[in-house]
């Protein structure tokens, strides 16, 4: 399920209490910090020097944990995508106290007032980060595409790289829109659009996931606003997805690896979603896949927003699948509609470092590192626990934001769509404001409009409760 970025005015939620409740990790222990400092001072550096490649990073404004830097070039037969990934393995010693701490954390966690990083800042925001105008060790993927954007060649090796610019999505989008974009950004758009079309053609699902912001209006009353993603974010994401598919191909061919998997949605769940679309007045053309319909939804439209919530039910069951000795029975990530691996965010996700190290070895025709092979069986459980904690924090923040917005509106009635059902209660998506919350009622027809009354909205407990009228 895609993440939702939530921005809140300072002080509207007790975020320290929330972190304590969810047992969010705190400061790094002194011995971990000491090992990180030593590693930052003496990383393992590769011999290959590709600092001639004019890479750029594209991230949200202010980001310092820069995992990826890219360059695109046109070739005689298509395109070459060069994608540098931060070489965390150059700094983290397998089995050390830093490695142990990173395993305990699993992922970087995000809250409205800041991040809880996977790695100490001396690494994640400095020595290992692909910051501009400094030389860094990286895993450099060279991905050749044909004229239609299909992957036809894969190579990955360790290299020294240097990013030439730190860009953000708004800057990239503005440059493309006004015609001032350089060739790399123009090609990012061209390749991104080709890959997006291929994804639609093979039935991939791309949920438009906006950020949720609580703003204060002119009377200091909180209101909920959705900020849609820019097209440039989608183009950039396609490069990461392309690399994840290339990594999956290397590992499946070798019979060892770690995939991000999601079983295909059951046919009856797709049919339920289609019926809900009809009930909500959302067009579902004859023969269209659910991925094509969902990918075209506008989260600013209340009916579309409700259908997006319903669509997330079809994406449940995602996880990590480790294999050694042959490919797994079910290697597919159905939302990507390809075998796929997480490998492009090692500063923020533990699994990516292991996948990257494995792919480096496989591309060179070498055996898998023993420490990676030994870690593979346990990684799905480690990542599942970390992902659950990240999801719990995200959901708690969203619940709190929605309770803040509705706190002064108890007793009001709202139009809502039923998005989950159960004995005597369910979950509904309000039309305005765009809030999803629990609802009491004996008859809650899935995917249909109902009228509800706000019973509870408590920012302290982050509880919102509605009742069908």
Secondary structure, 3 states (H helix, E strand, C coil): CCCCCEECCCCCCCHHHHHHHCCCCCCCCHHHHHHHHHHHHCCCCCCCECCCCCEEEECCCCCCCCCEEEEEEECCCEEEEEEEEECHHHCCCCCCHHHHHHHHHCECEEECCEEECCCCHHHHHHHCCCCECCEEEEEEEEEEEECCCCEEEEEEEEEEEEEEEEECHHHHHHHHHHCCCCHHHHHHHHHHHHHHHHHHHCCCCCCCCCEEEEEECCCCCEEEEEECCCHHHHHHHHHHHHHHHHHHHHHHHHCEEEEEEECCCCHHHHHHHHHHHHHHCCCCCCCCCHHHHHHCCCCCCHHHHHHHHHHHHHHCCCEEEEEECCCCCCCEECCCCEECCCCCCCCCEHHHHHHHHHHHHHHCCCCCCHHHHHHHHHHHHHHHHHHHHHHHHHHHHHHHHHHHHHHHHCCCEEEEEEEEEECCEEEEEECCCCCEEEEECCCCCCCCEEEEEEEEEECCCCEEEEEEC
